[in-house]
Amino acid sequence: MAGRRAGMKPLALAVLAYLLERPMHPYELGKLLRQRDKQQSIAYKHASLYMVVGQLRRDGYITEHETGRDGQRPERTVYRLTDAGRAALRGRMRELVSRPVKEYRYFEAALALIMALPPAEVADLLAQRQRELSEQAEALREFVAGARERDVDRLFLVEHEYRLALIEAEQRFTERFRALILERRPDFGRLWYELHHGSGP
């Protein structure tokens, strides 16, 4: 059971967390994910949600609560959280909140291989990245401000605030890195500049 819990993905955690509130059917779970704008933080597709629900049921983390039909709509199964599901959810959440883990990001991988591009081009690309980061940050600020005006509980905005903090940190790093390239200091990137025949900003 502990092994399955350790591999539990965010969408599975979202299903278990929402079932803490009340029993629901998968369609309602998906609707709630969209209403709360969680698809910005949790990879979500309609088909994958049903697959996750099926896996959680097989693992004994959720169970059928009732099956019913609303008018002419297809029959729907409502699921509820089991004690094992509640324990697995809380155990996995404790791990995710308390332990930093290595996350492999595309930008970090690109930085590790940055010598493949000429320094002058990298400086231009970083300027483009700065513009796009600024747009993302502004959109997030507007979203959070709008949610606060609607009296949305700040707890439900915390992942947006975290994402904004990450973007702002990346903006600062990108600005410093671009400045370093433009300075073309002798103690920075000598092999890099030589590799591209001395090309630079």
C-alpha positions in Angstrom: 0.0 0.0 0.0 2.8 2.4 0.8 4.4 1.8 -2.6 1.2 2.7 -4.4 0.8 5.8 -2.3 4.4 7.0 -3.1 3.6 6.9 -6.8 0.3 8.7 -6.5 0.0 11.5 -9.0 -1.5 15.0 -8.5 -4.8 14.1 -10.2 -5.3 11.1 -7.9 -4.6 13.3 -4.9 -7.1 15.9 -6.2 -9.8 13.2 -6.5 -9.2 12.0 -2.9 -9.0 15.6 -1.6 -12.3 16.5 -3.2 -14.0 13.4 -1.9 -13.0 14.6 1.6 -15.7 17.3 1.1 -18.5 14.9 0.0 -19.2 11.9 -2.2 -19.2 12.8 -5.9 -19.3 11.2 -9.3 -16.4 11.7 -11.8 -18.2 14.3 -13.9 -18.8 16.4 -10.8 -15.1 16.0 -9.8 -14.0 17.2 -13.2 -16.4 20.2 -13.0 -15.0 21.1 -9.6 -11.4 21.0 -10.9 -12.3 23.4 -13.7 -14.4 25.7 -11.5 -11.5 26.0 -9.1 -9.0 26.5 -11.9 -6.9 23.6 -10.7 -6.0 22.6 -14.3 -3.3 25.3 -14.1 -1.6 23.2 -11.4 -2.8 19.6 -12.1 -2.7 17.9 -15.5 -6.3 17.0 -16.2 -8.1 15.4 -19.1 -11.6 14.0 -19.0 -10.6 10.5 -20.0 -7.6 10.4 -17.6 -9.9 11.4 -14.7 -12.1 8.3 -15.2 -9.0 6.1 -15.4 -7.7 7.5 -12.1 -11.1 7.0 -10.5 -11.0 3.4 -11.6 -7.5 2.8 -10.3 -8.3 4.4 -6.9 -11.3 2.1 -6.6 -9.2 -1.0 -7.4 -6.7 0.2 -4.8 -9.4 0.4 -2.2 -9.0 4.2 -1.7 -12.5 5.0 -2.9 -15.7 2.9 -3.0 -19.1 3.2 -4.6 -21.5 5.2 -2.5 -24.5 5.1 -4.8 -25.6 4.8 -8.4 -28.4 6.8 -9.8 -29.9 8.4 -12.9 -30.9 12.1 -13.3 -33.7 12.3 -15.8 -32.6 11.1 -19.3 -28.9 11.3 -18.4 -26.8 8.1 -18.3 -26.5 6.3 -15.0 -23.8 7.7 -12.8 -21.8 6.2 -9.9 -21.1 8.4 -6.9 -17.9 7.5 -5.0 -16.8 8.2 -1.5 -13.5 8.1 0.3 -12.5 5.1 2.3 -10.4 5.1 5.5 -7.5 3.7 3.5 -7.9 6.5 0.9 -8.0 9.2 3.6 -4.8 7.8 5.1 -3.1 7.5 1.7 -4.0 11.1 0.8 -2.7 12.5 4.1 0.5 10.5 4.0 1.3 11.5 0.4 0.5 15.1 1.1 2.8 15.1 4.1 5.6 13.8 1.9 5.0 16.4 -0.9 4.7 19.4 1.5 7.7 18.5 3.7 10.3 17.0 1.4 11.9 19.0 -1.5 12.5 16.7 -4.5 14.4 17.2 -7.7 12.1 18.3 -10.5 13.5 18.1 -14.0 12.4 21.3 -15.8 12.9 22.0 -19.5 14.5 25.4 -18.9 17.0 23.9 -16.5 17.9 21.3 -19.1 18.3 24.0 -21.7 20.7 25.9 -19.4 22.7 22.7 -18.9 23.2 22.5 -22.7 23.3 26.3 -23.4 26.7 26.0 -25.2 24.8 24.6 -28.2 23.7 28.1 -29.0 25.8 31.2 -29.8 25.9 33.7 -26.8 24.4 36.5 -28.8 21.4 34.4 -29.7 21.0 33.3 -26.1 20.9 36.9 -25.0 18.1 37.7 -27.5 16.2 34.5 -26.5 16.4 35.5 -22.9 15.0 38.9 -23.7 12.1 37.2 -25.3 11.7 34.9 -22.3 11.7 38.0 -20.0 8.8 39.5 -22.0 6.8 36.3 -21.8 7.5 35.9 -18.1 6.3 39.4 -17.6 3.0 38.7 -19.4 2.5 35.5 -17.3 3.2 37.3 -14.1 0.8 40.2 -15.0 -1.9 37.7 -15.9 -1.5 35.9 -12.6 -1.6 39.1 -10.6 -4.8 40.1 -12.3 -6.3 36.7 -11.6 -5.4 36.7 -7.9 -6.6 40.3 -7.5 -9.9 39.5 -9.2 -10.4 36.4 -7.0 -9.8 38.5 -3.9 -12.3 41.0 -5.1 -14.8 38.1 -5.3 -13.9 37.2 -1.7 -12.4 33.9 -2.7 -10.7 32.3 0.3 -7.0 32.9 0.0 -6.3 29.2 0.7 -7.7 28.5 -2.7 -5.3 30.9 -4.3 -2.1 29.7 -2.7 -0.8 27.7 -5.7 -1.3 30.7 -7.9 0.7 32.8 -5.5 3.4 30.1 -5.4 3.5 30.1 -9.2 3.8 33.9 -9.3 6.7 33.7 -6.8 8.5 31.1 -9.1 8.0 33.3 -12.2 9.3 36.4 -10.3 12.4 34.4 -9.2 12.9 33.2 -12.8 12.6 36.8 -14.0 15.4 37.9 -11.6 17.6 35.0 -12.7 17.0 35.5 -16.4 17.9 39.2 -16.0 21.1 38.4 -14.2 22.1 35.7 -16.6 21.5 37.9 -19.7 23.5 40.7 -18.1 26.4 38.3 -17.5 26.3 37.3 -21.2 26.2 40.9 -22.4 29.1 41.9 -20.1 31.3 39.2 -21.7 33.5 38.9 -18.7 36.8 37.1 -19.1 36.0 34.7 -16.3 32.7 33.7 -17.8 32.0 31.4 -20.8 35.4 31.6 -22.4 35.0 28.1 -24.0 31.5 29.0 -25.0 32.6 32.1 -26.9 35.5 30.2 -28.5 33.2 27.4 -29.6 31.2 29.9 -31.6 34.3 31.5 -33.1 34.3 34.4 -30.7 30.8 35.4 -31.6 29.0 37.3 -28.8 26.9 40.3 -28.1 
